[in-house]
Amino acid sequence: METLQNEEMKRIKGGGISVWVMVGIGAAIVFLSGIIDGFVHPEAC
């Protein structure tokens, strides 16, 4: 078994989801809900 030093442990990345991915997912949900709302409740221009 290999032991990791303190600096090596700080460099480990894994499993985390970035803020930009969450912003993108939220924007996609809002955009799709707007499209669905436009089909369900059409309004004349």
N, C-alpha and C positions, 0 to 999 in steps of 0.2 A: 504494500500500500504506500502511495506517495503522499508525503505531507506537503501542504502548500504554505508558502510564506505569506506574510501579511499583504505585501504589495501584489502578489499574484491573486490573492482572494479579492482585492479591490477591482481587478481588471476583468473578473468573470461577469459576463452578461448572459442573461437567459430568461426567456419566458415573459418578459415585460412587454406591454403594449405602449407604444409611444403616444404622446399627446396628439400628434398630427393624424395618427390613424383614428383616434377617437373623434377628432374634429371632422374628419372625412366621413366617418360612419354617420355622425349626427347630421351632417349636411345632406348626405344621401337620403336619410330618413325624412328630413324636412322636405326635400325636393320631391320625393315620391309621394308623400302625403299631399303635397300641393297639386300634383298631377291627378291623383285620385279624387281629391276634392273638386277639381275642375270638371271632371267627368260626371260626378254625382250631382253637383250643384252648378250647372252651366248658367252663365250670366251673359247677356248681350253687351257688346262693347258700345 
